[in-house]
Amino acid sequence: MLIEQGEYRNLIEIFGTKGAIRVDHRGEVFFVKSGETEWTRIETAMGRPIPGVPDTGFSRGFMEFAPAVVSAIREGKTEIENAATFDDGLKVQRVLDAARESDQTGARTLLLA
């Protein structure tokens, strides 16, 4: 079994001109306004973790989402209400690719629709 060392810090932070938003490894959401130093937690429904599995956003998301996926498959559906679609995933991948390109070149990268 692979044991991670130190504090688990998988998170994403997005910074803008008016402040920032952060989502941590469990799915907790925080924001901070420009000029402030303390993050404020936004109350969100966290779902329940999988017993015996590290308490991450993945395990909690899986427990909430898996029944909807099974139901959609049984009903022959190709989309799930409020769930990302393939097109959504493609758009996210384009943003990630642009971020990598920008990091490598040190320049802004234009995203085309």
Helices and strands as residue ranges (DSSP letters): E 12-15, E 19-23, E 29-33, E 40-42, H 57-75, H 86-105
